[in-house]
């Protein structure tokens, strides 16, 4: 019988920042299962025109839950004839994570999200834990196997009121610190900004490692 745990794709570093004019989300591109199995895993997922999540943990659970969240938010918007708030989306996904971790399964559903978005109340960033916890973040947050290294950079360089452009540079530095130290983080970096202009990709970069003999 195959070892199921070794068949699971995981490993990541994600970062979220609250800036003066919006939210910055960042993530690396490496997925691992004891070894590198995917060098082009995109870990920032757009939920709608105003919200996006980063994922850390089991890829299958993250993909399924993000698809369900997209569908539920669209259905809710149609039923209420209004756009869902970021808080409503956070509570919805938090409930999904709570049930996902506690369902009977041979493979525990361990996945967490960072949710960034904008609504009529402003810009918001939430840390959605693997246990279903919902935490409103007012500065910065990091998740995944390389988060300890990212936090070192964020603790030192983050400041209140920084611009989105400054936030993008800081997020890149935080992910790069994890790239240098965490074996489960690597192969690229994606950075998404959420501002009054909508959701825009600030960085989409694949890192190629060439070995010379």
Number of C-alpha atoms within 10 A of each C-alpha: 3 6 7 9 12 12 12 18 20 27 27 30 34 33 26 30 28 27 27 14 17 26 28 31 32 30 32 35 26 26 28 22 16 14 13 17 15 15 18 16 19 18 25 23 18 19 21 14 11 21 25 26 27 29 29 28 23 22 21 13 20 23 15 11 18 21 14 15 19 19 14 15 20 16 12 15 14 12 9 9 9 10 15 18 19 24 18 13 22 27 17 16 27 23 16 18 26 17 14 20 18 13 11 10 9 8 12 14 23 19 25 26 31 27 30 31 31 23 15 9 8 13 22 25 30 25 25 26 20 20 19 24 17 22 15 13 17 14 17 24 21 28 25 23 20 27 22 17 20 28 21 13 19 20 12 8 12 19 15 11 13 16 15 21 15 15 27 23 14 22 29 21 16 28 30 23 21 27 23 12 14 18 16 24 31 28 20 22 27 22 25 25 28 26 20 13 9 13 21 12 13 17 16 15 13 15 14 10 7 6 5 4 3
